[in-house]
Amino acid sequence: MFAELGKSACCTCKFHRVFLESAKRRFCTNPKSLQSQQTSVDGSDVKTFAKLSPDWTKEDGPFKALYSMNRLRLPLIVDTIGRKSEQGHDPLLGLHIADIGCGGGILTFPLARLGAHVQAVDASADVIASVKEAENCFRHENRGSGKATFKCSSVEDFATKNAGKFDAVVASEIIEHVADVELFVESCIQLVRKNGALFFTTINKTIASRVMAIWIAERILGIVPPGIHNWSKFIEPKFLRMILEENGCSVRLLHGMIYNPLTNNWSWSRNMLMNYALVAIKN
């Protein structure tokens, strides 16, 4: 194919440049950040979240359910990888965590306050730009040992440069927004060291989730911005488990999560018809 397209080295180089530029325009809001031709980034979802950039830091705004979810997410992460100390402070002290699909840092900053060095990654340049002020404030106000840094990148590009560097990878409420689930999960696995942990939270693909997460949550109650979810991209737990196990990971926890919109509270549940959390260890 390439021989037909380019009769000379010059033509071949030109073809590669055109192909790469086309891929950049398709998959990344910031073309300069794209290095790999393979990406799980869904450009339409990136644009949707970019439009909501001003709302990421509003705890009472469109993302209030994510802020509330920290009451479950943080203890789960601490209980899995935290280090006990006599003082009880900084249970994540010195641990390196990658927060993939970080958005406005809703989970990033709390993890850093517990002592972790968190590298937060998001595919939207607009979202990353919107959180820079909060990042600077955290850097100046934080008196603990934790750190939070933000980077615009696809997880694939980030993984090629940071393979095996993290004690844990968190991909919370992001996997239902990617274009290629298997590629995304494989890249997350690539980032974590041997015996490191991977944390996922997402929405199950059931009739209940279609009714509750889209029809009711988006169109009737307005709990989340309309159009933010696509039911066809929701992930069944067995499918996520299969990808992880095929890539050398062991699933250690799989638990349902229930959200009460009246109280803005989350609770653990055996019921996984809606949201669920999964923890895996890289063997």
C-alpha positions, 0 to 999 in steps of 0.5 A: 500500500505504501509503495503505491502511495509514495514512489519516493521517500518524500511522498511517503513522508508526506503521506505520514504527515497527512495521516497523523494530522488527520488523526490529531484533528479527530481524537484530541482537543489539543492536537500537539498532545497526541503522539500515538496513532492509537487512542481510546479518546472519544472526541465527541465526549471530550467536547462535551466535557470541555463545554462544562469546564467552568463547572468542574470546581463547583461542589454544588454544580453539575458534578456534585454527585462525583464530589459526593462519591468521594465518600466511597472512593477515598476509603476504598483506595485507602483501605486497599493501598494505604499505609498505617501509621501511629499518627493516622495521618497521610495514609497514602504518603509517598505513593504514586497514583495516576488519576486517568480521566481526572476532569477537574480534579474532584478525586485528584486533590483529596488523594494528594491531601492524603499524602499521595503524589498524583499525576492527573491526566485528561484528554481535554485541554480545556478541562486541564486549563480550567483546573490550573488555578486550583492546581496552583492554589493547592501547591501554595496552600498544601502543607502536607507531603502530597502533590497534584499535577495535571497533564493533557494527554491520552492514556495511551501516550501517557502510558508509553512514557510512564510504564510501570511507574505507579503504585495505583491507577484510578479510572473513575467514571471515565471508562464509559466515555472512551471509544475503545475500552480494551485499549484504554484498560490495557494502557491503564494496566501498562501504567501500574507496577507489578502488584500495583492496584487498579481502581475502576468505577463505572455504570453497568449496561442494564435496562435499569441503568438506561432508565435511571442514568439517562432518562431519569437522571438526565432528562427528568431530574437533571442530576447530570448534564443532558447528553453526558452519557451514552448507554451503548458505551456502558460496561458490564462487570463481566466484560471489564473483568475479562479484559483485566484477567486476559492482561494478567490482573486479578480482580479482588473486589467487585461491588455495587454502588447506589446513589440517592439524589434526594440526599446526594449520598452514595452507599455500597450495595450488593446490587450492581444494576447501576453503578459498580466499583472494581479493584484489580491487582496486576500480577 
